[in-house]
Amino acid sequence: MTAEFDEQVAPFRKELLAHCYRMTGSLTDAEDALQESLVRAWRHLGGFEGRSTLRTWLYRVATNASLDLIAERRGRTLPHLVAPDDPDPAWLEPFPDALIEDDPETRPDAVYARREATRLAFVAALQRLPARQRAILILRDVVALSAEEAAAALDISVATANSLLQRARDELGAPPRRVTRSTAMRDDLLARFLRAWESGDPAQLIALLRRDAIMSMPPAPLWLSDREAIVEFVAANVWPYGPLRLVATAANDAPAFAVYLPNGFGWLMVVELDDDCVSAFHSFRAIDPARYGFASQ
């Protein structure tokens, strides 16, 4: 690849990476798909005739690279969503907000804003869709391509694309409600959540959790959905390892914390909020902290 090509695609790298993540449910796979996309785009740049924008053409290339990568793979998931008959699930990976670029354009046709379309629940729901339905829904409802552009990306008719889109929308249902809260309320809730973890105080933690809060710890299949059981588990299996240190960050359009044990990085905890309480937290343990921008110690 040339410096000129790199300069041409640079404005689109972040959004293409996020697109590949929505397709694959994995930062690792998304990086691989993006790299393959750029290689393909460079090799076929001479065939780009300008009948669409460069951005639209790159989405076409990235979509097909992602489809090739996931062709023989099951969709990724979270422990509380695992089907009872799945003995060896593939786990969803978190996506750092630092890698999401806010959309500089107003896109009235987009059902999901680019940032919120990386939320764990949404990405997990996408993974349950057949691959082409997944691709069409993302291209139409997140990227906001036209029906003609999305159909061309998959080399199918507009009628087929519209049919796939309708089936995907029916499967996903209505977009989740947007929870609005003041920044001060959110910051106070997160500050108290951090103090509860760092102090090892069960009473503080249980007061912050919704009664049916969910805790999961991929890649462990264990998950809990009861605040008393969650706090009991944390008190017995996490706090005894020593004092924790939490560093605030953000992932999947949600607050998150890099959690450090006395001997170094432990896991990335993505926190879901609901009004004035914590509705879920997912602790991703099998990740390389450097790839997420964290120190190992």
N, C-alpha and C positions, 0 to 999 in steps of 0.2 A: 504494500500500500504506500501511497505517496503522501507527501506533506499537503499537497493541494487537496487530495481526497479527504484527509483527516480534517482539514479546515472546513470543507463542505459539510461533513456529517457531524462535526462537533456540537452544533446547536441542538442536535436531536438525540445525543447519546443517552442522557438521563431518562428522557421519556421513553425511548426504545427499551432501555433496561427495565423500566417499570412495566412496560408492556409484556416483555418476555417473562417477567416475574408473575404477572397475572395469569399468563398462559401456563406456566410450569409449577407455580407454588413454591419455588426454591430460588434463593439468591444464587447458589452455585450453578444451577441449571440455567438461570437467566443470564448469567455472565457468559456461559458457554454458548448459549443461543445467540446472544448479541455478537460475540466474536465471530461466530459462523456467519451471521447476517452480514457483518461488515466485509468479511472476505468475499462472500457471494456478490455483494453490491459492488465492490471494487472490480471484481472480475467481469461483471456484466454492465459496468457503467456506460460502456460504449453503446449498449443497446437501449439505454434510457433515452426515449425520444421526446420527453417533455410533454407528453399528453396528459400527465398528472403532475402535481407538484413533487419536488424531491422528497418532501416529508411523507406524502402518501405512498410513493414508490418504496421508500425505506420501510414503511409499515408493512407493505406487502411482502417484502423480502424477510423481515423479522418474523412475521406471522408464520410463513411457511417453514422457516428454520426451526421455530418452536414446535410446529406440528410434527416435523420430522423427528425432533428430539423426543417428544412424548408419545410417539406412535405406538410403542410397545410397552408403555408404562401406565400404571394405575394413577389416578389422581391422588394428590397428597391430602392429608387430613390432620385433625387434631384428636387427641385421645378421647374426648367426650363425644366425638362424632364418628368413631370407628364402628363399622358394621359388625354385628355379633359373629358373623361367619368369616371375618378377615383375620387370619392368624399372623400376618406379617405386614402391617400397614406401612406406607411411606409417609413420613411426617412433613407437614408444612414447615417452612423456614421463615423466620422474621425478615422484614425488609426495612432498613434504616431510613428514617425520614430525610436524612441528609442527602440521600440519593434520589429523592423525589423533587422534581422541578415544578413549581407552581405554573399553571397554564397562563401565559401572558395574554392570551386572546380570550375574548368572550365567546363561548360556544353554547348558544341557546339550545342546540340539539342534543347536548350531552346530558344523559340521565344522571350520571355519576360524575362528580368533580374528580379530577385526576388524582388528587391526594387521597380523598376518602375511598377511592376504588382500590386502595391497597389494604384496607382494613381486613383483619384476620377473618372475620365472619364472612365477608364478601368473597375473599380469595378462596376460602374453604368451600363456599357454595359453588364458585366457578369450577372447582376441581371435580364436582359431581356431574358436571355436564359433559356430554360427548364432545370430543375435541373441536369439531367444526362448529357446533353450537356455541361453544365457549369463545372461539375466535370471532364469530360474527357478532356476538353480544358485546364483546370488548371493543371491536372496531366501530360498532354503531353507537353504543351507549356510553362508552368512555372516551374513545378517540374522536367520536362524532364524525366519522366518515359518512358520506352519502351512501344510499343503498347501492348505487352503481359502483362506487369505489370499493365498498366492502365486497361486493360480488366479484369484482375483477381481482381482488386480492386472493381469492380462493379459486378463481377460474370457474365460477358457477354462474348460473343465470340469476337475474335480480329476483325472479319469482322464488327460486330455491333459497336464495339468501333471506328473503322476507319470511319464508316458511320456517327456516332454521331459527331466525331471530324470535319469531312468535313462540315457538316451542321453548326456547331458552328462557324467555321472559315469563312464560307460564310456570316453568319449573322453579325459577327463583322467587316469583311473587313480587309484591310491591317493594320498592326500595325501603330500607329501614328508616325509621324516623330519625331526624337529626336532633340530638340532645343539645340544647343551648344552655349554657351556664356562664356566670360571670367568671372572668379570669381570676378574680380574688377568691371566689369559692373553690374553683378548681385547684388553684395553687395551695390553698389551705388544706384541702382534702389530701393532696399528694404529700404535703409536708408532714401531715400527721401519719400518713401511711409509711413514709420513710422512717419517722421516729419510732413507730411501733416495731418495725423490722430491726432497726439498729439497736433498740433497747431490749428487744426480746420480751416485750410485754404482751401477754395474751389478751388482757382486758382491752388494751388500746387497739389491737388488731381486730378483735371480734366486733368492736363497736363501729368499725369502718366497713365491714363486709355486709353485703345484702344477705338476707337469710338463706337464699338459695344460690349464693355465689359459687362460682366454679374455679377450681384450681387444677392445672395440668402441668406436667413436667416432661415434655417430649425430649429425648426419645423413650422415656419410660411410659408404658401404657397406662400407668396409674392416673386416675383423676377422681376428684371429689366434688360433691355438690351440696354442701351443707356447712355453714360457717363454723359451727362448733367442731365438726370433724376436721375441717381444714386447719383450724388453730391448734387442735390436739396433735395433728400430724406434724405441723411445723415445729411445735414445742418439743416433740419427741425426736424428730429426725433432721431438723435443720439447725435450730439454735444451739444444740449441744456442741456443734463443730467449732464454736467460738464466736466472738463478736463479728458482725457483718458490717460492711461499708457499702452504701448504695450511692451510685453516681447517676444523676438524672440525665436522661436522654429522651429520644422519641423514636418510635418504630410503628409501622403500619397505621399511620395517622392516629396514634394513641401515645399517651405518656408511657415511658419505659424507664427501667433502671438497670444499669450494669451492676451486678451483685458480686462483691468481693469477699471471699473467705480469708482467714488469716494467712493462708498459703498462696493466695492469688485469685485470679478471676474464677468465678463459679458459674454464672449463667446470666442470660439476658431475660429480664422479666418484663413482659408487655402487659400493661394494666388497662382494663376496660372499666369505664365509669358510667354510672347510671344515676342521674340526678345528684343526690348528696352522698352516695356510697360507692363502694367498689363492687362491681358485679362479677368480675372475673380477673384472674391473672394467670398468665402462661409463662412458665420458666423454661426457656430454651437452653439446654445444657450443652449439647454437642455442637458448639459453634466455635470458630476461631475468632477470638476477640479482636485481633488485628484487622480482620476483614470488615469488622463493624466499627472500627475506629477507636477501640479501647486498648489500653495497656494490659499486659498479662498480669501485672502485679498491682 
